[in-house]
Amino acid sequence: MDTVQTAVPPLAALRCWVQGRRIYLEINARRSVSFPASKYAALADASQAELENIQLHGAGRTIQWKSLDEEVSVDDVAHGRFFHTPKAVVAHAG
């Protein structure tokens, strides 16, 4: 018997905000998640003003701090996966 698996789309946030040094995401009417800025080096060292300059992108699938070059997947945060997602890969000429 074959089983068919359907791909589950990544989670998206409806809104995001910062309170103190914590980032909050509203996933849907019944689910919100949050994480401390200290989970990411760029956010941990950011000023409060830089931290609060947060935006949703990609239909709510990522949160972004342009001035800090930090982009975080909403799906990763919702599943407890915390790692830097670079916006661009820089190639070094050899």
N, C-alpha and C positions, 0 to 999 in steps of 0.2 A: 504494500500500500504506500503510495507516494503522498508526501505531505507538501503542501504549497505554503510557503511563507511569504507574507506580504510585507513590504518594507514600511516601517513606521516612520513618518516624517519627523524631522527634528522639532523639538518644542520651540515655541515662539512666545515672547512676552508681549503683553498688552501695554505695559508701561514700566518704567524703571525710575528709581529715585535713590537718594543718599540721605541717610540720617547718621550724623556723627561720622564714624569711620566704617560704616556698614552699608552695603549696597543691597537694595531690595528690588525684586522682580515680581510683577504680578503676571502669573502664567495664564490663569483664567479666573472666573468668578469665585472659585473655591480653593485656589491654590496660589500661594505666594512662596517664594524662596528668598533667602538672603545669605550673604557671606561677608566676612570681614575683609577690608581692603588689604590686610596683611597676607592674604592668600596669593597675591601677585606683587612682585618686587616693585614694579613701576607704580602701583597704586599705594603700596605701603609708604613709599618715599614722597608721594605727591602732597602738595599743599591741599588744604580743605577746598579752596576755590577750584583747583585743578580736578580734584575728585568729583566735585559737584557738576563739572562740565561733562555730563554723561548724555549719550544719545543712543536710541535704538536704531538699528540698521537692518537691512535685508529682511523686510517684512517682520521685524521683531525677533529675528533669529540670532542676532548678535547685539552686544552692547559695546559701545566704543568711546574711547577717550582719545580724540585726535591729537591733542597737544602732548599726550604721553605716549603716543604710538602703541596703544594697547587696545586690543579687540578680544572680546571674550564670547564664546558660544553660550547661548542661553541653555541649550540642551546639555552641554558639559556641566554647567553650574547646577542645573536641576538634578543631575545624576552624581554630583559630588566629585567631578573631575576638574581639577584646577591646574591649568598650564597656560603659558603665554601662547597666543596665536598671532604671529607677526602678520601685519597687513601686506608687507612686501618682502620678498626674498632678495637680499643684496648679494650679487655675485662679485667676487674679488678676482681681478685679473692677475694672472700668475706670471 
